[in-house]
Amino acid sequence: MGTTPVLVFLFSFVLMAGASNAQDGTTMPSTTEPTPVTVGINLIDVTNIDEVRSTFEIEFDVVVRWQDSRQAFSVEENGTDRIVYVGAQADKFHQDAWSAQIVVANPVGQPSVGNKKLTRFADGRIQLLVRLNATLRADLDYRRFPFDKQTLPIELESFAWNRDQVTLVADPERSGFDGRFGLVEWSVGELEHRTGEIKRLRNDKPISTLVYEVEIERHSDYFLMKIFMTVLIIVSLSWVVFWMSD
């Protein structure tokens, strides 16, 4: 993350409580302390790990949650403790209020945004679920091929808010691997995370960052048995002439 990456929004809309609760999207939920925003990811599939471009293609769900008391409503009056917006409803009914504006910080090109689901709870909690397909950058190192290990990062940060306004927090309970997840040529390790800060030109103060990482290790058996052993047999056959008696 040394150079400023191309930033792409996870979602291109902001959240609103409704016409009776409309807000200025630039007004923070709290003016005295940073708003904690928890982010979890569920990995569905990784494909096309490109050795030349140092990229990988990934499909995953992102769950973003935060608290905004201005979004609270009465359970008695509404007859429910939550309101759910799906797809176009989220774009239609959530246009003016404050949003965390989480972005992917290491994309190549424009990620494809799939289904969206936003849940507004009576106590002011907001939960946004977004499906993403993206090509991401990674520092791939093949010097130990075919015994190499690689790290696939998903770098997240807030586009609009600095560390004094938004703090990103990992959400391990809502993070992990889909039951269908698997890589044919690789063994997959744990989904790790780390938080930090980074300075961007768009903000006068550092911004909070969250990076999820997947460690993968190449299955070397195929290359040992199919390639190296084949070469060894061919070379050994060339030595036979030295062992043949006259």
Beta strands, then each sheet from edge to edge (+ up, - down):
strand 1: 8-9
strand 2: 35-50
strand 3: 55-67
strand 4: 82-86
strand 5: 102-104
strand 6: 112-121
strand 7: 125-137
strand 8: 149-158
strand 9: 166-170
strand 10: 176-177
strand 11: 186-198
strand 12: 207-218
sheet 1: 1+ 5- 8+ 12- 11+
sheet 2: 4+ 6- 7+ 3- 2+ 9+
sheet 3: 4+ 6- 7+ 3- 2+ 10+
end
